[in-house]
């Protein structure tokens, strides 16, 4: 007895129709009489429609069946169809790429709004207000750079980043940024001093609690001498 397993057969183009429908379509290609081939093709279309009777009332249902007929024949079946014959190229066209609402930005640690502000300032870089806005923006970029790198930012890097994001339209004076460096250090030291003061107060409080709880050993037990 000859065994015929599915894994030895050819791949089904539309598995939802089953292998018998595919074999019926393969037999259509062996019919030499064109009129008889067209008649048998319409009979196969009727059988395909009976597999999904609930979809007969939908729009373009018959058109879809004829398209599936050509697909299952690997576009080799030569019959007269009441609809335009599909091609392999039409069905394998890749869809257009979906446009995302979020755009890519160059420096993530600055954020996309910094890049947008620099692009806006680059359009009006000749005014005095724009110059002041660039200075404030450079100071903000220094703060974000410190948060990201955990070290004091380099002024050359800030100037280079602003120049690149503005397309060379904004020229920042590095000497002006050097003045911001002292302010940034003072602010950083003040925060350190503030933290050290809190730590000293916490240590003094702990010492006071320890002095109030002096224990003296008596007969193998501990008693509180402050009572």
MIRO-490118 format. One record per residue (C-alpha): x, y, z; residue in three letters. Coordinates in nm, 2 decimals, always signed. Each point is the difference from the previous one (the first is absolute). Example, Ala and Ser with C-alpha at 12.3 -4.5 7.8 and 13.67 -1.06 7.14 Angstrom:
{X = +1.23 Y = -0.45 Z = +0.78 resn = ALA}
{X = +0.14 Y = +0.34 Z = -0.07 resn = SER}
! end
This chain:
{X = +0.00 Y = +0.00 Z = +0.00 resn = UNK}
{X = +0.14 Y = +0.33 Z = -0.10 resn = UNK}
{X = +0.02 Y = +0.26 Z = +0.28 resn = UNK}
{X = -0.08 Y = +0.36 Z = -0.08 resn = UNK}
{X = +0.08 Y = +0.23 Z = +0.28 resn = UNK}
{X = -0.08 Y = +0.37 Z = +0.00 resn = UNK}
{X = +0.36 Y = +0.10 Z = +0.06 resn = UNK}
{X = +0.10 Y = -0.17 Z = -0.33 resn = UNK}
{X = -0.26 Y = +0.19 Z = -0.19 resn = UNK}
{X = +0.04 Y = +0.35 Z = -0.14 resn = UNK}
{X = -0.08 Y = +0.30 Z = +0.22 resn = UNK}
{X = -0.36 Y = +0.13 Z = -0.01 resn = UNK}
{X = -0.03 Y = +0.37 Z = -0.11 resn = UNK}
{X = -0.33 Y = +0.05 Z = +0.19 resn = UNK}
{X = -0.03 Y = -0.28 Z = +0.27 resn = UNK}
{X = -0.35 Y = +0.12 Z = +0.11 resn = UNK}
{X = -0.14 Y = -0.16 Z = -0.32 resn = UNK}
{X = +0.16 Y = -0.33 Z = +0.06 resn = UNK}
{X = +0.20 Y = -0.23 Z = -0.22 resn = UNK}
{X = -0.30 Y = -0.13 Z = -0.20 resn = UNK}
{X = -0.07 Y = +0.34 Z = -0.15 resn = UNK}
{X = +0.36 Y = +0.04 Z = -0.09 resn = UNK}
{X = +0.00 Y = -0.34 Z = -0.18 resn = UNK}
{X = -0.32 Y = +0.10 Z = -0.19 resn = UNK}
{X = +0.17 Y = +0.32 Z = -0.12 resn = UNK}
{X = +0.31 Y = -0.20 Z = -0.10 resn = UNK}
{X = -0.23 Y = -0.23 Z = -0.21 resn = UNK}
{X = -0.14 Y = +0.31 Z = -0.18 resn = UNK}
{X = +0.34 Y = +0.07 Z = -0.15 resn = UNK}
{X = +0.00 Y = -0.34 Z = -0.16 resn = UNK}
{X = -0.32 Y = +0.06 Z = -0.20 resn = UNK}
{X = +0.09 Y = +0.10 Z = -0.35 resn = UNK}
{X = -0.34 Y = +0.12 Z = -0.12 resn = UNK}
{X = -0.03 Y = +0.37 Z = +0.11 resn = UNK}
{X = -0.38 Y = +0.00 Z = +0.01 resn = UNK}
{X = -0.01 Y = -0.31 Z = +0.22 resn = UNK}
{X = +0.28 Y = +0.14 Z = +0.22 resn = UNK}
{X = -0.21 Y = +0.32 Z = +0.05 resn = UNK}
{X = -0.30 Y = -0.20 Z = +0.09 resn = UNK}
{X = +0.19 Y = -0.21 Z = +0.25 resn = UNK}
{X = +0.16 Y = +0.32 Z = +0.15 resn = UNK}
{X = -0.35 Y = +0.14 Z = +0.07 resn = UNK}
{X = -0.09 Y = -0.33 Z = +0.17 resn = UNK}
{X = +0.30 Y = +0.03 Z = +0.22 resn = UNK}
{X = -0.09 Y = +0.36 Z = +0.08 resn = UNK}
{X = -0.35 Y = -0.13 Z = +0.11 resn = UNK}
{X = +0.16 Y = -0.26 Z = +0.23 resn = UNK}
{X = +0.23 Y = +0.27 Z = +0.15 resn = UNK}
{X = -0.30 Y = +0.21 Z = +0.07 resn = UNK}
{X = -0.18 Y = -0.28 Z = +0.18 resn = UNK}
{X = +0.29 Y = -0.02 Z = +0.25 resn = UNK}
{X = -0.10 Y = +0.35 Z = +0.12 resn = UNK}
{X = -0.37 Y = +0.04 Z = -0.05 resn = UNK}
{X = -0.03 Y = +0.28 Z = +0.25 resn = UNK}
{X = +0.23 Y = +0.22 Z = -0.21 resn = UNK}
{X = -0.20 Y = -0.02 Z = -0.32 resn = UNK}
{X = -0.18 Y = +0.32 Z = +0.07 resn = UNK}
{X = +0.31 Y = +0.20 Z = +0.06 resn = UNK}
{X = +0.13 Y = +0.25 Z = -0.26 resn = UNK}
{X = +0.25 Y = -0.14 Z = -0.26 resn = UNK}
{X = -0.03 Y = -0.35 Z = +0.14 resn = UNK}
{X = +0.00 Y = -0.16 Z = -0.35 resn = UNK}
{X = +0.29 Y = +0.22 Z = -0.10 resn = UNK}
{X = +0.20 Y = -0.12 Z = +0.29 resn = UNK}
{X = -0.08 Y = -0.36 Z = -0.09 resn = UNK}
{X = +0.14 Y = +0.04 Z = -0.35 resn = UNK}
{X = +0.31 Y = +0.16 Z = +0.14 resn = UNK}
{X = +0.05 Y = -0.29 Z = +0.24 resn = UNK}
{X = -0.05 Y = -0.24 Z = -0.30 resn = UNK}
{X = +0.30 Y = +0.16 Z = -0.18 resn = UNK}
{X = +0.20 Y = +0.01 Z = +0.32 resn = UNK}
{X = -0.04 Y = -0.37 Z = +0.07 resn = UNK}
{X = +0.10 Y = -0.08 Z = -0.36 resn = UNK}
{X = +0.32 Y = +0.20 Z = +0.05 resn = UNK}
{X = -0.13 Y = +0.24 Z = -0.27 resn = UNK}
{X = +0.04 Y = -0.27 Z = -0.26 resn = UNK}
{X = -0.37 Y = -0.07 Z = -0.08 resn = UNK}
{X = -0.12 Y = +0.14 Z = -0.33 resn = UNK}
{X = -0.38 Y = +0.05 Z = +0.02 resn = UNK}
{X = -0.24 Y = +0.29 Z = -0.08 resn = UNK}
{X = -0.08 Y = +0.19 Z = +0.32 resn = UNK}
{X = -0.27 Y = +0.26 Z = +0.03 resn = UNK}
{X = +0.24 Y = +0.21 Z = +0.20 resn = UNK}
{X = +0.35 Y = +0.13 Z = -0.08 resn = UNK}
{X = +0.26 Y = -0.27 Z = +0.05 resn = UNK}
{X = +0.23 Y = +0.07 Z = +0.30 resn = UNK}
{X = +0.38 Y = -0.02 Z = -0.04 resn = UNK}
{X = +0.26 Y = -0.12 Z = +0.24 resn = UNK}
{X = +0.15 Y = +0.35 Z = +0.02 resn = UNK}
{X = -0.32 Y = +0.17 Z = +0.10 resn = UNK}
{X = -0.06 Y = -0.24 Z = +0.29 resn = UNK}
{X = +0.36 Y = +0.01 Z = +0.13 resn = UNK}
{X = +0.04 Y = +0.38 Z = +0.01 resn = UNK}
{X = +0.12 Y = +0.12 Z = +0.34 resn = UNK}
{X = -0.21 Y = +0.25 Z = +0.18 resn = UNK}
{X = +0.12 Y = +0.36 Z = +0.05 resn = UNK}
{X = +0.19 Y = +0.07 Z = +0.31 resn = UNK}
{X = -0.22 Y = +0.14 Z = +0.28 resn = UNK}
{X = +0.10 Y = +0.34 Z = +0.11 resn = UNK}
{X = +0.07 Y = +0.02 Z = +0.37 resn = UNK}
{X = -0.11 Y = +0.30 Z = +0.21 resn = UNK}
{X = +0.33 Y = +0.00 Z = +0.19 resn = UNK}
{X = +0.30 Y = +0.11 Z = -0.19 resn = UNK}
{X = +0.36 Y = -0.10 Z = +0.07 resn = UNK}
{X = +0.22 Y = +0.25 Z = +0.18 resn = UNK}
{X = +0.38 Y = +0.00 Z = +0.01 resn = UNK}
{X = +0.07 Y = +0.05 Z = +0.37 resn = UNK}
{X = -0.23 Y = -0.19 Z = +0.23 resn = UNK}
{X = +0.14 Y = +0.15 Z = +0.32 resn = UNK}
{X = -0.10 Y = +0.35 Z = -0.12 resn = UNK}
{X = -0.35 Y = -0.09 Z = -0.11 resn = UNK}
{X = -0.19 Y = +0.07 Z = -0.32 resn = UNK}
{X = -0.12 Y = +0.34 Z = +0.13 resn = UNK}
{X = +0.35 Y = +0.13 Z = +0.03 resn = UNK}
{X = +0.06 Y = -0.09 Z = -0.36 resn = UNK}
{X = -0.32 Y = +0.16 Z = -0.11 resn = UNK}
{X = +0.08 Y = +0.32 Z = +0.19 resn = UNK}
{X = +0.35 Y = +0.01 Z = -0.16 resn = UNK}
{X = -0.15 Y = -0.04 Z = -0.35 resn = UNK}
{X = -0.25 Y = +0.29 Z = +0.08 resn = UNK}
{X = +0.28 Y = +0.22 Z = +0.13 resn = UNK}
{X = +0.21 Y = -0.08 Z = -0.31 resn = UNK}
{X = -0.27 Y = +0.17 Z = -0.21 resn = UNK}
{X = +0.03 Y = +0.32 Z = +0.20 resn = UNK}
{X = +0.36 Y = -0.01 Z = +0.12 resn = UNK}
{X = +0.07 Y = +0.37 Z = -0.07 resn = UNK}
{X = -0.22 Y = +0.15 Z = +0.27 resn = UNK}
{X = +0.11 Y = +0.09 Z = +0.35 resn = UNK}
{X = -0.28 Y = -0.21 Z = +0.15 resn = UNK}
{X = +0.12 Y = -0.30 Z = -0.18 resn = UNK}
{X = +0.35 Y = +0.05 Z = +0.13 resn = UNK}
{X = -0.13 Y = +0.01 Z = +0.36 resn = UNK}
{X = -0.21 Y = -0.31 Z = -0.06 resn = UNK}
{X = +0.30 Y = -0.19 Z = -0.14 resn = UNK}
{X = +0.19 Y = +0.08 Z = +0.32 resn = UNK}
{X = -0.28 Y = -0.12 Z = +0.22 resn = UNK}
{X = -0.04 Y = -0.31 Z = -0.22 resn = UNK}
{X = +0.38 Y = -0.07 Z = +0.02 resn = UNK}
{X = -0.02 Y = +0.01 Z = +0.38 resn = UNK}
{X = -0.29 Y = -0.24 Z = +0.00 resn = UNK}
{X = +0.19 Y = -0.23 Z = -0.23 resn = UNK}
{X = +0.29 Y = +0.00 Z = +0.24 resn = UNK}
{X = -0.23 Y = -0.11 Z = +0.28 resn = UNK}
{X = -0.15 Y = -0.28 Z = -0.21 resn = UNK}
{X = +0.35 Y = -0.11 Z = -0.10 resn = UNK}
{X = +0.10 Y = -0.02 Z = +0.36 resn = UNK}
{X = -0.30 Y = -0.21 Z = +0.09 resn = UNK}
{X = +0.08 Y = -0.24 Z = -0.29 resn = UNK}
{X = +0.38 Y = -0.03 Z = +0.04 resn = UNK}
{X = +0.03 Y = +0.06 Z = +0.38 resn = UNK}
{X = +0.29 Y = +0.23 Z = -0.06 resn = UNK}
{X = +0.06 Y = +0.37 Z = -0.07 resn = UNK}
{X = -0.09 Y = +0.06 Z = -0.37 resn = UNK}
{X = +0.26 Y = +0.13 Z = -0.25 resn = UNK}
{X = -0.07 Y = +0.33 Z = -0.15 resn = UNK}
{X = +0.15 Y = -0.11 Z = -0.34 resn = UNK}
{X = -0.25 Y = -0.28 Z = -0.01 resn = UNK}
{X = -0.30 Y = +0.23 Z = +0.07 resn = UNK}
{X = +0.12 Y = +0.24 Z = -0.28 resn = UNK}
{X = +0.05 Y = -0.28 Z = -0.24 resn = UNK}
{X = -0.35 Y = -0.15 Z = +0.07 resn = UNK}
{X = -0.17 Y = +0.34 Z = -0.04 resn = UNK}
{X = +0.18 Y = +0.06 Z = -0.33 resn = UNK}
{X = -0.09 Y = -0.35 Z = -0.13 resn = UNK}
{X = -0.37 Y = +0.02 Z = +0.10 resn = UNK}
{X = -0.04 Y = +0.35 Z = -0.15 resn = UNK}
{X = +0.18 Y = -0.10 Z = -0.32 resn = UNK}
{X = +0.27 Y = +0.26 Z = +0.06 resn = UNK}
{X = -0.24 Y = +0.29 Z = +0.03 resn = UNK}
{X = +0.07 Y = +0.07 Z = +0.37 resn = UNK}
{X = +0.35 Y = +0.08 Z = +0.11 resn = UNK}
{X = +0.04 Y = -0.01 Z = +0.38 resn = UNK}
{X = +0.29 Y = +0.19 Z = +0.17 resn = UNK}
{X = +0.19 Y = -0.26 Z = +0.21 resn = UNK}
{X = +0.13 Y = +0.28 Z = +0.22 resn = UNK}
{X = -0.36 Y = +0.08 Z = +0.11 resn = UNK}
{X = -0.05 Y = -0.36 Z = +0.09 resn = UNK}
{X = +0.32 Y = +0.01 Z = +0.21 resn = UNK}
{X = -0.18 Y = +0.25 Z = +0.23 resn = UNK}
{X = -0.28 Y = -0.24 Z = +0.04 resn = UNK}
{X = +0.24 Y = -0.26 Z = +0.13 resn = UNK}
{X = +0.07 Y = +0.18 Z = +0.32 resn = UNK}
{X = -0.37 Y = +0.05 Z = +0.07 resn = UNK}
{X = -0.06 Y = -0.37 Z = -0.07 resn = UNK}
{X = +0.28 Y = -0.10 Z = +0.25 resn = UNK}
{X = -0.13 Y = +0.24 Z = +0.27 resn = UNK}
{X = -0.34 Y = -0.15 Z = -0.04 resn = UNK}
{X = +0.14 Y = -0.35 Z = +0.02 resn = UNK}
{X = +0.21 Y = +0.08 Z = +0.31 resn = UNK}
{X = -0.30 Y = +0.16 Z = +0.17 resn = UNK}
{X = -0.20 Y = -0.31 Z = -0.05 resn = UNK}
{X = +0.29 Y = -0.20 Z = +0.15 resn = UNK}
{X = +0.03 Y = +0.23 Z = +0.30 resn = UNK}
{X = -0.38 Y = -0.03 Z = +0.05 resn = UNK}
{X = +0.03 Y = -0.37 Z = +0.00 resn = UNK}
{X = +0.29 Y = -0.01 Z = +0.24 resn = UNK}
{X = -0.19 Y = +0.22 Z = +0.25 resn = UNK}
{X = -0.29 Y = -0.24 Z = +0.00 resn = UNK}
{X = +0.25 Y = -0.28 Z = +0.05 resn = UNK}
{X = +0.16 Y = +0.18 Z = +0.30 resn = UNK}
{X = -0.34 Y = +0.06 Z = +0.16 resn = UNK}
{X = -0.09 Y = -0.36 Z = -0.04 resn = UNK}
{X = +0.33 Y = -0.11 Z = +0.16 resn = UNK}
{X = -0.05 Y = +0.23 Z = +0.29 resn = UNK}
{X = -0.35 Y = -0.13 Z = +0.06 resn = UNK}
{X = +0.13 Y = -0.36 Z = +0.00 resn = UNK}
{X = +0.27 Y = +0.09 Z = +0.25 resn = UNK}
{X = -0.26 Y = +0.15 Z = +0.23 resn = UNK}
{X = -0.21 Y = -0.31 Z = -0.01 resn = UNK}
{X = +0.30 Y = -0.22 Z = +0.07 resn = UNK}
{X = +0.11 Y = +0.21 Z = +0.30 resn = UNK}
{X = -0.35 Y = -0.02 Z = +0.15 resn = UNK}
{X = +0.00 Y = -0.38 Z = -0.02 resn = UNK}
{X = +0.31 Y = -0.09 Z = +0.20 resn = UNK}
{X = -0.03 Y = -0.35 Z = +0.13 resn = UNK}
{X = +0.19 Y = -0.15 Z = +0.29 resn = UNK}
{X = +0.04 Y = -0.37 Z = +0.04 resn = UNK}
{X = -0.13 Y = -0.14 Z = +0.33 resn = UNK}
{X = -0.02 Y = -0.37 Z = +0.09 resn = UNK}
{X = +0.01 Y = -0.11 Z = -0.36 resn = UNK}
{X = -0.29 Y = +0.23 Z = -0.10 resn = UNK}
{X = -0.03 Y = +0.35 Z = -0.14 resn = UNK}
{X = -0.18 Y = +0.29 Z = +0.16 resn = UNK}
{X = -0.04 Y = +0.36 Z = -0.11 resn = UNK}
{X = +0.20 Y = +0.24 Z = +0.22 resn = UNK}
{X = -0.19 Y = +0.30 Z = -0.12 resn = UNK}
{X = -0.31 Y = -0.12 Z = +0.20 resn = UNK}
! end
